[in-house]
């Protein structure tokens, strides 16, 4: 398996690959969320210059929205405005083969911008996936006013527990999905390779369980069938994959009554979590200090769900390289793009050796 790293501006790298006729089979990425306030986003305007600010909010053609203050934890890379830029997502659309999918994380506060930008770029938007975790922490400001004890304000007063993962698909070039699969090798998602495992002792009442296995036809259709107009019996391979994904923490599992958490995939972090983003563990990080690392097992699942055998994956925001690590474990080639020099150096160390490979071989 090959990991290819392209350092520098990902827009330039994408345009170069597109001009060279390179296509990929899937995109799995955790792009910047743009977690900056509206005041900071348009920080060129003074507090009392509302006209100047509103004019710039209405007009993005001058590129002002990209010249923003640092975002998450003050990082400049989180304040580029990519989450709301259809031009960027159009480049992702162009490098994908017809019928190909993109899984893109986003922030629960800014994800609506990204979903709109992706749709404006031409993607068919599938139901949003939700990554539910128990390790988030609020950043509330106490009201500090007499009579308002127990009240707080700010954009993260609630404990964060869910991040959206948007699933977009480039339209078919052919009349049917079957014809598109035959021509391009993409266009469908991997169901059997991504089913939620069942536990017969819990699910099958014939074995002492209290579940619906073999009894409730509606539940079988919802959780284990899933094909339009077809009602099927329980599959020994497991339940149909859902668009809700759990981290397996006691806090999250406790939200589901009885044994109902078993209906969803659970991907806990490897080993002990760390302070800022305990949705990933030490093994997931592989020594990286990047503040927004996702569990490798979660990335493996997303890759496996939308990438055909022998396919090539793209991550235009490589960061700590968890997408690359997940691709290697799943047996896929992967193209990583990264603009920050410190993370490029980390990626060199993580994957070792000669990483700047010729990517011409991934053409259709």
FENURZI-V751863 format. One record per pair of residues at least 12 apart in sequence whose C-alpha atoms are under 10 Angstrom apart, sorted by the first residue. I is the first residue (numbers start at 0). J is the second residue. D is the distance in Angstrom with one decimal. If there is no record, write none. Layout:
i:j:d
I:J:D
I:J:D
//
This chain:
i:j:d
0:309:9.9
0:326:8.5
0:327:6.3
0:328:9.3
0:329:9.6
0:330:6.3
0:331:6.1
0:332:5.3
0:333:8.2
1:311:9.5
1:323:9.2
1:326:9.2
1:327:7.8
1:330:9.3
1:331:7.7
1:332:4.9
1:333:6.4
1:334:8.3
1:350:9.8
1:354:8.2
1:356:8.3
1:358:9.8
2:311:10.0
2:312:9.7
2:320:9.9
2:323:6.6
2:324:8.9
2:326:8.6
2:327:8.0
2:331:8.9
2:332:6.0
2:333:5.1
2:334:6.0
2:335:7.2
2:346:9.9
2:350:7.7
2:351:9.8
2:353:9.4
2:354:6.4
2:355:8.4
2:356:7.9
2:358:9.8
3:313:9.5
3:323:9.0
3:332:8.1
3:333:6.3
3:334:4.7
3:335:5.9
3:336:8.4
3:350:9.8
3:353:8.9
3:354:5.4
3:355:5.6
3:356:5.5
3:357:7.8
3:358:7.2
4:314:9.8
4:315:9.8
4:317:8.7
4:320:9.9
4:323:9.6
4:333:8.6
4:334:6.0
4:335:4.7
4:336:5.8
4:337:7.5
4:343:8.0
4:346:8.1
4:347:8.4
4:350:9.9
4:353:9.5
4:354:5.9
4:355:5.5
4:356:7.5
4:357:9.9
4:358:9.5
5:315:9.0
5:317:9.7
5:334:7.5
5:335:6.1
5:336:4.8
5:337:6.6
5:338:8.5
5:343:8.7
5:354:8.8
5:355:6.8
5:356:8.8
5:358:9.6
6:315:9.9
6:317:9.7
6:335:8.3
6:336:5.7
6:337:5.0
6:338:5.5
6:339:7.9
6:340:7.8
6:342:9.4
6:343:6.5
6:344:9.7
6:355:9.0
7:336:7.3
7:337:6.0
7:338:4.2
7:339:7.3
7:340:8.1
7:343:8.9
8:315:9.4
8:336:8.0
8:337:7.4
8:338:5.5
8:339:9.1
9:87:9.3
9:90:9.8
9:314:9.8
9:315:6.1
9:316:7.9
9:335:9.4
9:336:5.9
9:337:6.9
9:338:6.9
10:86:9.6
10:87:7.0
10:88:9.9
10:90:7.5
10:91:9.3
10:315:8.7
10:336:9.5
11:90:9.9
12:315:9.0
12:336:7.8
12:337:9.9
13:87:9.4
13:90:6.5
13:91:7.7
13:93:8.9
13:94:7.3
13:315:8.4
13:336:9.0
14:90:7.2
14:91:9.7
14:93:9.2
14:94:8.7
16:94:7.6
16:358:8.2
16:359:8.1
16:361:9.8
16:362:9.1
17:90:8.2
17:91:9.6
17:93:7.1
17:94:5.8
17:95:9.4
17:362:9.6
18:94:9.6
19:358:9.7
19:359:7.6
19:362:8.4
20:94:8.4
20:359:8.3
20:361:9.3
20:362:6.2
20:363:7.8
21:93:9.7
21:94:6.8
21:95:8.8
21:96:9.3
21:358:7.9
21:359:6.5
21:360:8.1
21:361:6.2
21:362:4.2
21:363:6.7
22:91:9.9
22:93:8.1
22:94:4.9
22:95:5.5
22:96:5.8
22:97:9.5
22:99:9.9
22:311:8.4
22:312:9.7
22:313:9.5
22:358:10.0
22:359:9.4
22:360:9.8
22:361:6.6
22:362:5.3
22:363:5.9
23:91:9.6
23:93:9.6
23:94:6.2
23:95:5.1
23:96:6.1
23:97:9.8
23:99:8.1
23:100:9.8
23:185:9.9
23:306:9.6
23:310:7.3
23:311:5.3
23:312:6.1
23:313:6.7
23:332:10.0
23:333:9.1
23:334:8.9
23:361:6.9
23:362:7.5
23:363:7.9
24:94:8.8
24:95:6.0
24:96:5.9
24:97:8.8
24:98:8.7
24:99:5.7
24:100:7.5
24:101:9.2
24:183:8.8
24:184:8.1
24:185:6.6
24:186:9.2
24:305:8.5
24:306:6.3
24:307:7.3
24:308:9.7
24:309:9.1
24:310:5.4
24:311:5.4
24:312:6.1
24:313:8.1
24:361:9.4
24:363:9.2
25:91:9.7
25:94:9.3
25:95:6.6
25:96:8.1
25:98:9.4
25:99:5.7
25:100:5.3
25:101:5.8
25:102:8.2
25:168:9.3
25:185:8.6
25:186:10.0
25:302:7.9
25:304:10.0
25:305:6.6
25:306:5.7
25:307:8.5
25:310:7.6
25:311:6.7
25:312:5.0
25:313:6.4
25:314:9.0
25:333:9.7
26:91:7.9
26:92:9.6
26:94:9.4
26:95:7.7
26:99:8.2
26:100:6.5
26:101:4.5
26:102:6.2
26:103:7.8
26:166:9.9
26:167:9.7
26:301:9.8
26:302:8.3
26:305:8.7
26:306:8.6
26:311:8.7
26:312:5.6
26:313:4.7
26:314:5.9
26:315:8.2
26:322:9.8
26:333:9.5
26:334:9.5
27:100:8.5
27:101:5.8
27:102:4.8
27:103:6.0
27:104:8.5
27:164:9.9
27:166:9.5
27:298:7.8
27:299:9.8
27:301:7.2
27:302:6.6
27:305:8.9
27:306:9.4
27:312:7.0
27:313:6.4
27:314:5.6
27:315:8.5
27:316:9.3
27:317:9.8
27:322:7.1
27:323:9.8
27:326:9.9
27:333:10.0
28:101:7.9
28:102:6.4
28:103:5.1
28:104:6.6
28:105:9.5
28:164:9.4
28:298:8.9
28:301:9.8
28:302:9.8
28:312:9.7
28:313:7.8
28:314:5.0
28:315:6.7
28:316:6.3
28:317:7.4
28:318:9.7
28:321:9.6
28:322:7.3
28:335:9.7
29:102:8.5
29:103:5.7
29:104:4.9
29:105:7.0
29:106:9.8
29:164:8.7
29:291:8.4
29:292:8.7
29:293:8.3
29:298:9.8
29:314:8.0
29:315:8.6
29:316:6.5
29:317:7.9
29:318:8.6
29:321:9.8
29:322:8.9
30:76:9.5
30:77:8.4
30:81:8.0
30:82:7.5
30:103:6.9
30:104:6.6
30:105:6.9
30:106:9.5
30:113:9.8
30:291:9.8
30:314:8.9
30:315:7.8
30:316:5.7
30:317:8.6
30:318:9.1
31:70:8.6
31:71:8.5
31:74:9.8
31:75:9.8
31:76:6.8
31:77:4.7
31:78:7.5
31:79:7.9
31:80:8.2
31:81:7.1
31:82:6.8
31:104:8.7
31:105:7.4
31:106:8.5
31:291:9.2
31:316:8.0
32:70:8.1
32:71:7.9
32:76:9.5
32:77:6.1
32:78:8.0
32:79:9.2
32:80:8.3
32:81:8.2
32:82:6.2
32:83:9.4
32:104:8.3
32:105:5.4
32:106:5.2
32:107:8.8
32:108:8.6
32:109:6.5
32:110:7.4
32:112:9.7
32:113:8.6
33:67:9.3
33:68:9.7
33:69:8.6
33:70:5.8
33:71:7.3
33:74:9.9
33:75:9.6
33:76:8.6
33:77:5.1
33:78:5.0
33:79:7.0
33:80:6.1
33:81:7.7
33:82:6.6
33:83:8.7
33:105:8.9
33:106:7.9
33:108:9.2
33:109:6.9
33:110:9.2
33:112:9.8
33:113:9.8
34:68:10.0
34:69:8.5
34:70:5.0
34:71:5.4
34:72:8.9
34:73:9.3
34:74:9.8
34:77:6.8
34:78:7.2
34:80:9.6
34:82:10.0
34:106:7.6
34:107:9.8
34:108:7.8
34:109:7.2
34:154:9.7
35:67:8.3
35:68:7.3
35:69:7.1
35:70:4.9
35:71:7.1
35:72:9.7
35:73:8.9
35:77:8.2
35:78:6.8
35:80:9.7
35:109:9.4
36:67:9.9
36:68:9.1
36:70:8.5
36:154:8.6
37:52:9.4
37:56:9.1
37:67:9.7
38:52:8.6
38:67:9.8
38:68:9.4
39:67:6.8
39:68:5.7
39:69:8.3
39:70:8.9
39:78:9.5
40:52:9.7
40:56:9.3
40:63:9.0
40:64:6.8
40:65:8.4
40:66:7.8
40:67:4.8
40:68:6.0
40:69:8.7
40:70:8.9
40:78:7.7
40:79:9.4
40:80:8.8
41:53:9.0
41:55:7.5
41:56:7.6
41:63:7.7
41:64:7.0
41:65:9.5
41:66:8.2
41:67:6.6
41:68:8.2
42:63:10.0
42:64:9.9
42:66:9.0
42:67:7.1
42:68:7.2
43:55:9.7
43:63:9.1
43:66:9.1
43:67:8.8
43:68:9.7
59:84:9.3
62:80:9.5
63:80:9.5
64:78:9.0
64:79:7.6
64:80:6.2
64:81:9.4
64:83:9.2
64:84:9.4
65:78:7.2
65:79:4.8
65:80:5.1
65:81:7.7
65:83:9.8
65:84:9.2
66:78:7.8
66:79:6.7
66:80:8.2
67:79:6.4
67:80:7.7
71:290:8.7
71:291:9.2
72:275:9.9
72:290:8.2
74:290:9.6
75:339:9.9
76:316:10.0
76:338:8.6
76:339:8.0
80:112:9.7
80:113:9.6
81:112:9.5
81:113:8.0
81:116:9.0
82:105:7.8
82:106:9.3
82:109:7.6
82:110:7.4
82:111:9.0
82:112:6.3
82:113:4.6
82:114:8.4
82:115:9.3
82:116:7.3
82:117:8.9
83:109:8.6
83:110:8.7
83:111:8.6
83:112:4.9
83:113:5.1
83:114:8.2
83:115:7.4
83:116:5.3
83:117:8.4
84:112:8.4
84:113:7.6
84:115:9.0
84:116:5.6
84:117:8.2
84:119:9.1
84:120:8.8
85:112:9.7
85:113:8.4
85:114:9.7
85:115:8.1
85:116:4.4
85:117:6.1
85:118:8.0
85:119:5.9
85:120:5.0
85:121:8.8
86:116:8.2
86:117:9.2
86:119:8.9
86:120:6.8
87:116:8.6
87:117:8.8
87:120:8.2
88:113:8.9
88:116:6.8
88:117:5.6
88:118:8.8
88:119:8.5
88:120:5.7
88:121:8.5
88:122:8.7
89:116:8.8
89:117:7.6
89:118:9.4
89:119:8.3
89:120:4.7
89:121:7.1
89:122:8.5
90:120:8.4
91:117:9.2
91:120:8.8
91:122:9.6
91:169:9.4
91:313:9.2
91:314:9.9
91:315:8.7
92:117:8.6
92:120:7.1
92:121:7.1
92:122:7.0
92:167:9.3
92:168:8.4
92:169:6.2
92:170:9.4
93:120:9.5
93:121:9.6
93:169:8.6
94:169:9.9
94:313:9.3
94:362:9.9
95:168:9.1
95:169:7.1
95:185:9.6
95:312:9.6
95:313:9.1
96:168:9.8
96:169:7.5
96:170:9.3
96:171:8.9
96:172:9.1
96:179:9.9
96:183:6.7
96:184:8.6
96:185:7.2
96:186:8.9
96:362:9.8
96:363:8.0
97:168:8.4
97:169:5.6
97:170:5.9
97:171:5.1
97:172:5.7
97:173:8.6
97:179:7.5
97:180:9.2
97:182:9.3
97:183:6.9
97:184:9.1
97:185:7.3
97:186:7.4
98:122:9.8
98:123:9.7
98:167:9.8
98:168:6.1
98:169:4.9
98:170:5.2
98:171:4.7
98:172:7.4
98:173:9.1
98:176:8.0
98:179:6.9
98:180:7.9
98:183:7.9
98:184:8.6
98:185:5.6
98:186:4.1
98:187:7.7
99:122:9.8
99:167:8.5
99:168:5.6
99:169:5.5
99:170:7.9
99:171:8.3
99:179:10.0
99:180:9.9
99:183:8.9
99:184:8.9
99:185:5.5
99:186:5.5
99:187:8.2
99:188:9.5
99:305:7.9
99:306:8.3
99:307:9.6
100:122:8.9
100:123:9.3
100:124:9.8
100:125:9.7
100:166:6.9
100:167:5.7
100:168:4.4
100:169:6.4
100:170:9.4
100:185:8.3
100:186:7.5
100:187:8.7
100:188:8.6
100:304:9.7
100:305:6.3
100:306:8.0
101:117:9.8
101:122:9.0
101:124:9.7
101:164:9.7
101:165:7.8
101:166:5.7
101:167:5.2
101:168:6.3
101:169:8.4
101:301:9.6
101:302:9.5
101:305:7.9
101:306:9.6
101:312:9.6
101:313:9.2
101:314:9.7
102:127:9.6
102:128:9.0
102:164:6.3
102:165:5.7
102:166:4.8
102:167:6.7
102:168:9.0
102:298:9.7
102:301:7.2
102:302:8.4
102:304:9.7
102:305:8.3
102:314:9.9
103:117:9.8
103:127:9.9
103:128:9.7
103:163:8.4
103:164:5.4
103:165:5.2
103:166:6.6
103:167:8.3
103:301:9.8
103:314:9.5
104:127:9.8
104:128:9.0
104:129:9.2
104:130:8.9
104:162:7.1
104:163:5.9
104:164:4.1
104:165:6.2
104:166:8.9
104:293:9.9
105:162:6.5
105:163:5.6
105:164:6.1
105:165:7.4
106:161:8.7
106:162:5.8
106:163:6.5
106:164:8.7
107:129:9.7
107:159:8.4
107:160:9.3
107:161:6.9
107:162:5.4
107:163:6.1
107:164:9.5
108:154:8.1
108:155:8.9
108:162:9.1
108:163:9.6
109:163:9.8
110:162:8.7
110:163:6.9
110:164:8.6
110:165:8.3
111:163:9.4
111:165:9.7
113:165:8.4
114:127:9.1
114:163:9.9
114:164:9.6
114:165:6.8
114:166:9.0
114:167:8.7
117:165:9.0
117:166:9.5
117:167:7.3
117:168:9.6
118:167:7.9
118:168:9.5
118:169:10.0
120:169:9.6
121:167:9.1
121:168:8.7
121:169:7.0
121:170:8.0
122:166:9.0
122:167:5.4
122:168:5.3
122:169:5.1
122:170:6.9
123:166:8.5
123:167:5.4
123:168:5.0
123:169:6.3
123:170:6.6
124:165:7.6
124:166:6.1
124:167:4.5
124:168:6.5
124:169:9.1
125:165:7.5
125:166:5.4
125:167:5.8
125:168:7.5
125:242:9.9
126:164:9.3
126:165:7.5
126:166:6.8
126:167:8.8
126:242:7.4
127:163:6.5
127:164:6.0
127:165:5.0
127:166:6.2
127:167:9.1
127:242:6.9
127:243:8.8
128:161:9.9
128:162:8.5
128:163:5.8
128:164:4.9
128:165:6.2
128:166:7.3
128:241:8.1
128:242:4.4
128:243:5.7
128:244:7.4
129:160:9.7
129:161:6.3
129:162:5.8
129:163:4.8
129:164:6.0
129:165:8.6
129:241:9.5
129:242:6.3
129:243:4.9
129:244:6.0
129:245:8.3
130:160:8.2
130:161:5.4
130:162:5.2
130:163:6.3
130:164:7.1
130:242:8.7
130:243:6.4
130:244:5.0
130:245:6.0
130:246:7.5
130:265:9.6
130:266:9.6
130:278:9.8
130:297:9.2
131:159:9.1
131:160:5.6
131:161:4.5
131:162:6.7
131:163:8.9
131:243:7.5
131:244:6.1
131:245:4.9
131:246:6.2
131:247:8.9
131:248:9.5
131:251:7.2
131:252:9.9
131:265:9.3
131:266:9.9
131:278:9.4
132:159:8.3
132:160:5.1
132:161:6.3
132:162:8.4
132:244:8.8
132:245:6.2
132:246:5.1
132:247:7.7
132:248:7.0
132:249:9.7
132:250:8.1
132:251:6.3
132:252:9.6
132:265:9.8
132:266:9.6
132:267:8.9
132:277:9.0
132:278:6.7
133:158:9.0
133:159:8.3
133:160:5.9
133:161:8.7
133:245:9.0
133:246:7.3
133:247:8.5
133:248:6.0
133:249:7.8
133:250:5.5
133:251:5.7
133:252:9.1
133:277:8.7
133:278:8.0
134:158:8.9
134:159:8.2
134:160:7.3
134:246:9.2
134:248:8.3
134:250:8.6
134:251:9.4
134:272:8.9
134:273:9.8
134:274:9.0
134:275:9.1
134:276:7.5
134:277:5.7
134:278:6.4
134:279:9.7
135:157:9.6
135:158:6.1
135:159:5.0
135:160:5.9
135:161:8.8
135:274:9.7
135:275:8.4
135:276:7.5
135:277:7.6
135:278:8.1
136:155:8.7
136:156:9.2
136:157:8.2
136:158:5.2
136:159:6.2
136:160:8.5
136:275:9.0
136:276:9.5
137:153:9.6
137:154:9.3
137:155:5.6
137:156:5.5
137:157:5.6
137:158:4.5
137:159:6.4
137:160:9.7
138:151:9.7
138:152:9.1
138:153:7.5
138:154:8.1
138:155:5.4
138:156:5.8
138:157:7.9
138:158:8.1
138:159:9.4
139:151:6.0
139:152:5.9
139:153:5.6
139:154:7.7
139:155:6.0
139:156:4.3
139:157:7.6
139:158:9.1
140:152:5.3
140:153:6.2
140:154:9.5
140:155:9.1
140:156:7.4
141:153:9.0
141:156:9.3
160:250:9.9
160:251:8.6
161:243:9.8
161:244:9.6
161:245:9.3
163:242:10.0
163:243:9.6
164:242:9.1
164:243:9.7
164:244:10.0
164:301:9.8
166:242:9.8
166:305:9.6
168:186:8.1
168:187:9.8
168:305:9.9
169:186:8.5
170:186:8.6
171:183:9.3
171:185:9.1
171:186:7.2
180:307:9.9
183:363:7.9
184:306:9.6
184:307:7.1
184:308:9.1
184:309:9.6
184:310:8.6
184:363:9.7
185:305:8.5
185:306:7.7
185:307:6.5
185:308:9.7
185:310:8.8
186:305:8.5
186:306:9.3
186:307:8.9
187:304:9.1
187:305:7.2
187:306:8.8
187:307:8.3
188:303:8.6
188:304:5.6
188:305:4.9
188:306:7.4
188:307:8.0
189:240:9.4
189:301:10.0
189:302:9.7
189:303:6.9
189:304:4.8
189:305:6.2
189:306:7.7
189:307:7.7
189:308:9.8
190:225:9.8
190:236:9.8
190:237:9.9
190:238:9.3
190:239:6.8
190:240:6.8
190:303:9.4
190:304:7.0
190:305:9.3
191:234:9.4
191:236:6.7
191:237:8.0
191:238:8.9
191:239:7.9
191:240:8.6
191:304:9.2
192:236:8.5
192:237:9.7
192:240:9.4
192:300:9.0
192:303:7.2
192:304:7.2
193:236:9.2
193:237:8.7
193:238:8.9
193:239:7.8
193:240:6.1
193:241:9.5
193:264:8.9
193:300:6.9
193:301:8.8
193:303:7.2
193:304:6.1
193:305:9.8
194:222:9.9
194:223:8.6
194:234:9.4
194:235:9.9
194:236:6.6
194:237:5.1
194:238:5.2
194:239:5.2
194:240:5.0
194:241:8.6
194:262:9.9
194:263:9.1
194:264:8.2
194:300:10.0
194:304:9.5
195:222:9.3
195:223:9.0
195:236:8.0
195:237:5.1
195:238:4.8
195:239:6.5
195:240:5.9
195:241:8.2
195:261:7.9
195:262:6.8
195:263:6.2
195:264:5.7
195:265:8.9
196:234:9.7
196:235:8.5
196:236:6.7
196:237:4.4
196:238:6.4
196:239:9.3
196:240:9.5
196:261:8.2
196:262:8.6
196:263:8.9
196:264:8.2
197:212:9.2
197:223:10.0
197:233:9.6
197:234:8.9
197:235:7.7
197:236:7.7
197:237:5.1
197:238:6.8
197:261:7.6
197:262:8.3
198:210:9.6
198:212:9.7
198:235:9.7
198:237:8.7
198:261:8.6
199:212:7.9
199:235:9.3
201:258:8.0
201:261:9.2
202:214:10.0
202:258:9.1
202:261:9.2
209:257:9.6
209:258:8.8
210:258:8.3
210:259:9.0
211:233:9.4
212:232:8.6
212:233:6.5
212:234:9.5
213:232:7.1
213:233:6.6
214:232:9.3
214:233:9.5
215:232:9.7
216:230:7.6
216:231:8.2
216:232:7.8
216:233:9.3
217:230:8.4
217:231:9.9
218:233:9.6
219:231:7.0
219:232:6.4
219:233:6.1
219:234:9.1
219:238:8.4
219:239:9.4
220:232:7.9
220:233:8.6
220:238:9.7
220:239:9.1
221:238:9.0
221:239:8.0
221:241:9.7
222:237:9.1
222:238:5.5
222:239:5.5
222:240:7.9
222:241:8.0
222:262:7.3
222:263:9.5
223:235:9.8
223:236:9.4
223:237:7.0
223:238:4.3
223:239:4.6
223:240:8.3
223:241:9.9
223:262:9.5
224:237:10.0
224:238:7.7
224:239:6.5
225:238:9.3
225:239:6.7
225:240:9.3
226:239:9.7
237:262:9.5
238:261:9.5
238:262:7.2
238:263:8.5
238:264:9.7
239:262:8.8
239:263:9.1
240:262:8.5
240:263:7.2
240:264:7.5
240:304:9.1
241:262:7.9
241:263:6.3
241:264:7.7
242:263:8.4
242:264:9.3
243:262:9.3
243:263:6.4
243:264:7.6
243:265:9.4
244:260:9.8
244:262:9.7
244:263:6.0
244:264:5.3
244:265:6.1
244:266:7.7
244:297:8.6
245:260:8.4
245:263:6.9
245:264:6.1
245:265:4.5
245:266:6.3
245:267:7.9
245:297:9.4
246:264:8.3
246:265:5.1
246:266:4.7
246:267:4.6
246:268:7.4
246:278:7.4
246:279:9.6
246:294:9.0
246:297:8.8
247:260:8.7
247:263:9.6
247:264:8.4
247:265:4.9
247:266:6.0
247:267:5.3
247:268:8.8
248:265:8.6
248:266:9.0
248:267:6.8
248:268:9.3
248:278:9.7
251:265:9.9
252:265:9.2
264:297:9.2
264:300:9.2
265:296:9.4
265:297:8.4
266:278:9.3
266:279:9.8
266:294:7.3
266:295:8.8
266:296:6.1
266:297:5.8
266:298:9.5
266:300:9.1
267:279:7.9
267:280:8.5
267:294:7.3
267:295:9.6
267:296:8.0
267:297:8.4
268:280:4.8
268:281:8.2
268:282:8.2
268:283:7.1
268:284:9.8
268:293:8.2
268:294:5.3
268:295:8.0
268:296:7.9
268:297:8.8
269:281:6.5
269:282:5.4
269:283:6.0
269:284:9.0
269:294:7.1
269:295:8.1
269:296:8.4
270:282:6.4
270:283:8.4
271:283:10.0
272:284:9.7
273:290:9.8
274:290:9.4
275:288:9.8
275:289:9.6
275:290:6.4
275:291:8.1
275:292:9.6
276:289:9.3
276:290:6.4
276:291:6.1
276:292:6.8
276:293:8.3
277:290:9.7
277:291:9.3
277:292:8.6
277:293:8.9
277:294:9.3
278:291:8.8
278:292:7.5
278:293:6.2
278:294:6.6
279:291:8.4
279:292:5.8
279:293:5.2
279:294:4.7
279:295:8.0
279:296:9.7
279:297:9.7
280:292:8.6
280:293:8.6
280:294:7.0
280:295:9.3
281:294:9.6
282:294:8.8
282:295:8.7
283:295:5.6
283:296:8.5
283:319:9.1
283:320:9.4
283:321:7.0
283:324:8.9
283:325:9.8
284:319:6.9
284:320:8.6
284:321:7.6
284:349:10.0
285:319:8.2
285:320:9.2
285:321:9.0
285:324:9.9
285:345:9.6
285:349:7.4
286:319:8.9
286:345:8.8
286:349:8.7
287:318:9.0
287:319:6.0
287:320:9.1
287:342:8.4
287:345:7.2
287:346:9.2
287:349:9.1
288:318:9.9
288:319:8.1
288:342:9.2
288:345:9.6
289:318:6.9
289:319:6.2
289:320:9.9
289:341:9.7
289:342:8.0
289:345:9.9
290:318:9.3
290:319:9.2
291:318:8.3
291:319:8.6
292:318:8.0
292:319:6.9
292:320:8.8
292:321:7.3
292:322:9.9
293:319:9.3
293:320:9.8
293:321:7.0
293:322:8.9
294:321:7.4
294:322:9.5
294:325:9.2
295:320:9.4
295:321:5.6
295:322:7.2
295:323:9.2
295:324:7.0
295:325:5.6
295:326:9.3
295:328:9.2
296:321:9.2
296:322:9.8
296:324:9.7
296:325:7.1
296:328:9.4
297:321:9.6
297:322:9.5
297:325:8.5
298:321:7.1
298:322:6.0
298:323:9.2
298:324:8.8
298:325:5.9
298:326:8.3
298:329:9.9
299:321:9.0
299:322:7.7
299:323:9.6
299:324:8.5
299:325:4.8
299:326:6.7
299:327:9.2
299:328:7.5
299:329:6.6
300:325:8.5
300:326:10.0
300:329:9.0
301:322:9.5
301:325:9.3
302:322:8.2
302:325:7.6
302:326:7.0
302:329:7.9
302:331:8.9
303:325:9.3
303:326:8.6
303:329:7.1
303:330:9.6
303:331:9.3
306:326:9.9
306:331:8.6
307:331:9.3
308:329:9.6
308:330:8.4
308:331:7.7
309:330:7.9
309:331:6.3
309:332:7.8
310:330:9.2
310:331:6.3
310:332:7.0
310:333:8.8
310:361:8.8
311:326:9.0
311:330:9.9
311:331:6.2
311:332:5.1
311:333:5.6
311:334:7.5
311:361:6.9
311:362:9.5
312:326:7.5
312:331:7.1
312:332:6.4
312:333:4.7
312:334:6.2
312:335:8.6
312:361:9.8
313:326:9.8
313:332:8.9
313:333:5.8
313:334:4.8
313:335:6.1
313:336:8.1
314:333:7.6
314:334:6.3
314:335:5.1
314:336:6.3
314:337:8.8
315:334:7.9
315:335:5.9
315:336:4.5
315:337:6.7
315:338:9.2
316:335:7.2
316:336:5.7
316:337:5.6
316:338:8.0
316:339:9.7
317:334:8.9
317:335:5.4
317:336:5.6
317:337:5.4
317:338:8.8
317:339:9.7
317:342:8.2
317:343:8.6
317:346:8.5
318:335:8.9
318:336:8.5
318:337:6.5
318:338:8.8
318:339:8.1
318:341:9.4
318:342:5.9
318:343:7.9
318:345:8.8
318:346:8.0
319:337:9.4
319:341:9.9
319:342:6.4
319:343:8.6
319:345:7.1
319:346:6.6
319:349:8.5
320:335:7.7
320:336:9.7
320:337:9.4
320:342:8.7
320:343:9.4
320:345:8.6
320:346:6.3
320:347:9.8
320:349:7.8
320:350:8.7
321:346:9.8
321:349:10.0
322:334:9.5
322:335:8.2
323:335:7.0
323:346:9.3
323:349:9.8
323:350:8.6
324:349:8.9
324:350:8.3
332:361:8.9
333:358:9.8
333:361:9.7
334:354:10.0
334:355:9.9
334:356:9.5
334:358:8.0
334:361:9.5
335:354:9.9
//
